[in-house]
Amino acid sequence: MVTQLRAATARYEGRSAAFVLTFGQAPEPGAGQAYAQEVNKSLRKARPDMFVDATTRDFWNGGDSGTADLEIYFYTR
């Protein structure tokens, strides 16, 4: 997952995220939120400088398990 997130965020290198809304997909809310939390932890491993101070929120989105939608909001300069 870390490798995938690193590749997906490569175009934003050098920027700092302010907050991230992550919607983990799963048939049940608890599993979706748990997956979203796992994704958010992996973001910090994939890009520590980008997500060091970011506020993250874990949400659920119905669907098949194992995917997530992310909304990343960056600080403006």
Contact map, one row per residue, 1 for C-alpha under 8 A:
11111000000000000000000000000000000000100100000000000000000000000000000000000
11111100000000000000000000000000000000000110110000000000000000000000000000000
11111110000000000000000000000000000000000000010000000000000000000000000000000
11111111000000000000000000000000000000000000000000000000000000000000000000000
11111111100000000000000000000000000000000110010000000000000000000000000000000
01111111110000000000000000000000000000000010011000000000000000000000000000000
00111111110000000000000000000000000000000000000000000000000000000000000000000
00011111111000000000000000000000000000000000000000000000000000000000000000000
00001111111110000000000000000000000000000000000000000000000000000000000000000
00000111111110000000000000000000000000000000000000000000000000000000000000000
00000001111110000000000000000000000000000000000000000000000000000000000000000
00000000111111100000000000000000000000000000000000000000000000000000000000000
00000000111111100000000000000000000000000000000001000000000000000000000000000
00000000000111110000000000000000000000000000000001000000000000000000000000000
00000000000111111000000000000000000000000000000001000000000000000000000001100
00000000000001111100000000000000000000000000000011100100000000000000000001100
00000000000000111111000000000000000000000000000001101100000000000000000111100
00000000000000011111000000000000000000000000000000101110000000000000000111100
00000000000000001111100000000000000000000000000000000111000000000000000111000
00000000000000001111110000000000000000000000000000000111100000000000011110000
00000000000000000011111000000000000000000000000000000001111000000000011100000
00000000000000000001111100000000000110110000000000000001111000000001111000000
00000000000000000000111110000001100100000000000000000000011110000001110000000
00000000000000000000011111000011111100000000000000000000011110001111100000000
00000000000000000000001111100001001000000000000000000000000111111111100000000
00000000000000000000000111111011000000000000000000000000000111111100000000000
00000000000000000000000011111011000000000000000000000000000001111000000000000
00000000000000000000000001111111000000000000000000000000000101000000000000000
00000000000000000000000001111111100000000000000000000000000111000000000000000
00000000000000000000000000011111110000000000000000000000000100000000000000000
00000000000000000000000101111111111000000000000000000000000100000000000000000
00000000000000000000001111111111111100000000000000000000001111001000000000000
00000000000000000000001100001111111110000000000000000000011100000000000000000
00000000000000000000000100000111111111000000000000000000010000000000000000000
00000000000000000000000110000011111111100000000000000000000000000101000000000
00000000000000000000011100000001111111110000000000000000011100000001000000000
00000000000000000000010000000000111111111000000000000000110000000000000000000
00000000000000000000000000000000011111111100000000000000000000000000000000000
10000000000000000000010000000000001111111110000000000000000000000001000000000
00000000000000000000010000000000000111111111000000000001010000000000000000000
00000000000000000000000000000000000011111111100000000000000000000000000000000
11001000000000000000000000000000000001111111110000000000000000000000000000000
01001100000000000000000000000000000000111111111100100000000000000000000000000
00000000000000000000000000000000000000011111111111110000000000000000000000000
01000000000000000000000000000000000000001111111100000000000000000000000000000
01101100000000000000000000000000000000000111111100000000000000000000000000000
00000100000000000000000000000000000000000011111111100000000000000000000000000
00000000000000000000000000000000000000000011111111110000000000000000000000000
00000000000000010000000000000000000000000001001111110000000000000000000000000
00000000000011111000000000000000000000000001001111110100000000000000000000000
00000000000000011100000000000000000000000011001111111100000000000000000000000
00000000000000000000000000000000000000000001000111111100000000000000000000000
00000000000000001100000000000000000000000000000000111110000000000000000000000
00000000000000011111000000000000000000000000000001111111000000000000000000000
00000000000000000111000000000000000000000000000000001111100000000000000000000
00000000000000000011110000000000000000010000000000000111110000000000000000000
00000000000000000001110000000000000010000000000000000011111000000000000000000
00000000000000000000111100000000110110010000000000000001111100000000000000000
00000000000000000000111100000001100100000000000000000000111110000000000000000
00000000000000000000001111011111100100000000000000000000011111000000000000000
00000000000000000000001111001001000000000000000000000000001111100000000000000
00000000000000000000000011111001000000000000000000000000000111110000000000000
00000000000000000000000011100000000000000000000000000000000011111000000000000
00000000000000000000000011100000000000000000000000000000000001111110000000000
00000000000000000000000111100001000000000000000000000000000000111110000000000
00000000000000000000000111000000001000000000000000000000000000011111000000000
00000000000000000000000110000000000000000000000000000000000000011111100000000
00000000000000000000011110000000001100100000000000000000000000000111110000000
00000000000000000000011110000000000000000000000000000000000000000011111000000
00000000000000000001111000000000000000000000000000000000000000000001111100000
00000000000000000001110000000000000000000000000000000000000000000000111110000
00000000000000001111100000000000000000000000000000000000000000000000011111000
00000000000000001111000000000000000000000000000000000000000000000000001111100
00000000000000111110000000000000000000000000000000000000000000000000000111110
00000000000000111100000000000000000000000000000000000000000000000000000011111
00000000000000000000000000000000000000000000000000000000000000000000000001111
00000000000000000000000000000000000000000000000000000000000000000000000000111
